[in-house]
Amino acid sequence: MGYAVVSFIAVFVLVASIGLLLFYRETLMTRINEVIHQKAEKKNRTLVEAIKDSKSSLVNVAGRLENMLPKSQAEVSVVMQRLTQAGFRDESATKVFYGSKVLLPLVLCGLATVTGAAHSNPFIMYAACLGLGFIGPDFWLGKMIKRRQEKIRRGLPDVLDLLVVCMEAGLSLDQAADRTSEELHVAQPEICDELGLVVLEQHAGRSRADAWRNMAERTGEEGVRQLVATLVQSEQLGTSVARTLRVHSDTMRTKRIQQVEELAAKTTVKIVFPLVFFIFPSLFLVTLGPAGIIMVEQFKAMH
């Protein structure tokens, strides 16, 4: 009798579970997903907060180190402009830059002390570490500016082509710039980011000419300056902007082809040094080596 009751209860529980899974499956899955997503969001939120806290602490340390350097307002303005040209528009970028000019010399001096490189000539080694650490961020910033300008220079003809296509399709220059910044943001993020800022400045009430001039100042690229001058002149004279952009795009592509041809022409001169120092000695060794060995053996036989 007892086994029958236990079997009945087990079968009842099994049937009830199957019924719940069949009829309330969506409700159970929704509840499980809510619990899982709440845990994931909590973990993500904790990670994001930790990253933000670490970033704010680093900025505070950089700000304290920044105060140790004497600097003028004109120098700070130049540094801010260079940071903007490199793509660092955050307000804390200046603090981090000046903080690195204080922290990097100390790190290099510490490495020289730990590795023992400063034991032979401490004065020269520490002076070199202080000098390199102080001017190192400037060289790094200049390299970042050149790299970003090169990316903008390469992507400018493609952006101009899409601008021309959008304007010939009936869009205005502002709408074409907005659409171009959205479509080419993955392929050309640097120049599309600048176009997005131009659109935002115009939405904020700035005139079109001033917005494009600010773009030229932010990039510091000569091609962008020429483009802005062409657009402003076309707007003032009332000529077709689409035709002007097409001509400017063709001109830039021609300049790119000429630069490539110039680099190709320089390779014949640059390849002389590897030929003289690496390839010619190997050829002489292969061609004249056996003859030299034979001559040495004959002279030995004569003795």
RAUR-V384169 format. One record per helix or strand of 3 or more residues. SS is the DSSP state (a for helix, b for strand). FROM is the first residue (numbers start at 1). TO is the last residue. Records with the same first field share a line. If there is no record, write none. Layout:
# RAUR-V384169
SS->FROM-TO ; FROM-TO
This chain:
# RAUR-V384169
a->2-23 ; 25-66 ; 73-85 ; 92-115 ; 122-168 ; 173-183 ; 189-203 ; 208-219 ; 222-237 ; 241-302
